[in-house]
Amino acid sequence: MPFPSDLEIANQAVLRPLADIASDAGIPHDSLEMYGKGAAKISLDAIDQMSDRPRAAYVVVSAITPTPLGEGKTTTTVGLGQAFQYLDKSATIAIRQPSMGPTFGIKGGAAGGGYSQVVPMELFNLHLTGDMHAVTAAHNLCSAMVDAHLYHGNEAGLDIHNITWRRVLDVNDRALRNINIGLGGRLDGIPRETGFDITAASEVMAALALCTSLQDLRTRLGRIVVGYTKAGTPVTAEEIGAAGAMAVLLIEAIKPNLMQTLEGTPALVHTGPFGNIATGNSSIVADQIGIHTGDFLLTEAGFGADMGAERFFNIKCRYSGIAPDAAVLVATVRGLKAHSGNHRIVAGRPLPEALLAENPDEVHMGGDNLRKQLANMQLHGATPVVAINVFPGDHDADIRAIHEIADEYGARAAVTNHFSLGGKGAIELAEAVAEAASEPSEFRMLYTDDMSLKDKIHAVATKVYGADGVEYSAQANKQLATYTDAGFANLPVCIAKTHLSLSHDSKLKGAPTGWTLPVREVRASVGAGFVYPICGDMRTMPGLGKTPAAKSIDIDSDGNIVGLS
């Protein structure tokens, strides 16, 4: 019999009442706001009400540098969360809400997979409780007020050629990347060039993910820089009068969403900041609640450990004040062989036969990426556990090679088969994580607030990415000087680069050496709370492919959703 699709598995699930899920996790009943049967909002008063409950072990889940094959990070997070019940322990998972742009594009859904999913799958991937739309509305309200400000005299003196605030939509639409607005006549606004980003790339989304309270969010929104005067002075959302109304639109969106896995593990689903130009982590407020819900809180960090986990350590933990107890690093035999550089892998095409053949030497060759990511975990004082996500046809010798690499770094490694078996398939991994989290650790950030922006960038580039150094364009040097003069130098850095390599070049696999990180531009997300250097051409509005997932998604004669994956 063919293995059932994710949607088929999800549709067969028997869900527990969410009130029972919340009660078992210690979430106060009066903090729960139901959104139908599949999801609930948790009001932020739960943070104070739960503060005297025991603190869970805090575990971040990351991975090797992603390959087109997919390493299964979300699926591992879900499966691991389910596995702890078989050890008579409780766990909660915290993950991002997926963007509907990629859901209808090439990526598909992000609820996990197989027998390790968050359910209801359709609700998870489509709208959920409307948080994405609230972020879109708050962001675009600010955009409208910027243009109204220009139209009514531009009292703040915004330079029309240096307005940095664009517009957003939660779709993949390349035609909107660069547009002209204000066309028509005098009453239609001031003509200028601007564009659209996807909602997940909005600074409002990043601010929502990094705030610690509603008042903190209000403050962050006020600090958002919408543009600059001709003298280079930043103009904020507060100055144009937009911040208060933006906060009002986010009053419901700041509340984390409670869902469940196929096996009834609590799942906190909240915010979805872009993983390339923002933190790629779920919200701090979700973790503030989740840290008091049981024995373990598993929070996922986007892309590889050089991206999401580095930002988790140096940005999210900086603002949350919560230190991790252990870190999971997901790896696959296929992914490490891909990092050997010996195979040409094209999404949607059959895998090369050589990739599937037994070859532990090739695992060791591509294993340089795993070695560097293990070193990155240990650099921050986090005790790593390698989750070997196995696929049918993986060879024992290849799996042993991953164990050998983990041994080189004194790290635990465990095979996990949660996709096919659910929580039972991840018991070995859960045992390893429990052991790692029980050991003393000394979490440390890579840099201090008072270091210069260039020193912070240099630290990440050389110590995490493995670069020899950093080169700055004339524009980047000027921007860094401007941000320093404006008082932004105390902010952490979030380097925007490809997620497909430890370097800035997606073609460089494994753990490349002998290269320099080129910074061509630097932008400031002052409201969210970081400065982001840009290395390479970063797309903040994806486009649809020739055959997007949207073509396969439909409803059947009974009104059921089909084709969602």
PyMOL commands that set and color helices and strands:
alter all, ss='L'
color gray80, all
select helices_A, chain A and resi 6-11+18-24+29-31+45-49+73-87+100-104+121-125+131-151+174-176+186-188+199-201+203-210+214-223+243-249+284-290+305-320+333-338+353-356+360-366+368-379+396-408+418-438+453-465+474-485+549-552
alter helices_A, ss='H'
color red, helices_A
select strands_A, chain A and resi 32-35+39-42+57-63+91-95+112-113+116-119+158-163+167-169+179-181+192-194+196-198+225-229+234-236+257-261+266-269+296-300+326-331+384-389+412-416+469-472+516-519+521-525+530-534+554-555+561-562
alter strands_A, ss='S'
color yellow, strands_A
deselect
rebuild
show_as cartoon
